[in-house]
Amino acid sequence: RKEVEQDPGPFNVPEGATVAFNCTYSNSASQSFFWYRQDCRKEPKLLMSVYSSGNEDGRFTAQLNRASQYISLLIRDSKLSDSATYLCVVGYSGSARQLTFGSGTQLTVLP
Amino acid sequence: NAGVTQTPKFQVLKTGQSMTLQCAQDMNHNSMYWYRQDPGMGLRLIYYSASEGTTDKGEVPNGYNVSRLNKREFSLRLESAAPSQTSVYFCASSEALRPDTQYFGPGTRLTVL
């Protein structure tokens, strides 16, 4: 079983749609949670951190459910520029070697 | 401010050849990392360096060696390349106190024939 599991997609949605991605992690000792974004043939970039209280950054909302070991990312009013692969990442806070990446969910926003 | 740079961008090797991937960062970060990314798999940590002068194995270190040349530079060496090492290699760096917020270089696409 993978430590971090994501639906690989692809998710194809029209512009303006709301889309949600889910992620589950197996290590209950995980302490830090993130979503990274990776454009085609580019490097991953941090999109946002994820907190138990949930957090929002513009059109993006991330939620963490520690009891269910589940992380989500909601994108509202999708733009063409949101097309990318979204990586769910979990780690031990303060540990350099315990950052585990999911394989990513591919999103294509269609005109 | 270039962030994290990697050379080369692309490389084709024959089985058994050796090569070194170079990485440099200009953000004064203490920690640096080497990952590989294969289709359908998440990034996997090969080696990391928490600070200048130290290196440690990650999840998939076999077949690789690293050198933390100074605070800025962290190189990855393949001594005898194998087809299983065909992958995209990313270097990353982070502040010492925030190792889980990492900044990635543009990657090196390596093919071993």
Contacts between the chains, C-beta under 8 A, distances in Angstrom:
chain1	res1	chain2	res2	distance
A	2	B	42	7.7
A	4	B	42	6.5
A	8	B	40	7.3
A	32	B	100	4.7
A	34	B	100	6.9
A	34	B	101	7.8
A	42	B	106	7.0
A	42	B	107	7.7
A	43	B	90	5.9
A	43	B	104	3.8
A	43	B	105	6.2
A	43	B	106	5.4
A	43	B	107	5.6
A	44	B	43	7.0
A	44	B	90	7.4
A	44	B	104	5.3
A	45	B	104	7.0
A	46	B	101	6.0
A	46	B	102	7.5
A	46	B	103	7.9
A	49	B	101	7.8
A	87	B	42	7.0
A	87	B	43	7.7
A	89	B	100	7.8
A	91	B	99	7.9
A	91	B	100	4.4
A	93	B	100	6.8
A	94	B	97	7.9
A	94	B	99	6.7
A	94	B	100	8.0
A	95	B	99	6.6
A	95	B	100	7.9
A	96	B	31	5.5
A	96	B	33	7.4
A	96	B	48	5.3
A	96	B	50	5.2
A	96	B	56	7.9
A	96	B	94	7.5
A	96	B	99	4.2
A	97	B	45	6.3
A	97	B	48	5.9
A	97	B	56	6.6
A	97	B	58	5.9
A	99	B	45	7.2
A	99	B	99	7.4
A	99	B	100	5.5
A	99	B	102	7.0
A	100	B	42	7.0
A	101	B	42	3.5
A	101	B	43	4.3
A	101	B	44	7.7
A	102	B	42	5.2
A	103	B	40	5.8
A	103	B	41	5.5
A	103	B	42	4.7
A	104	B	42	7.2
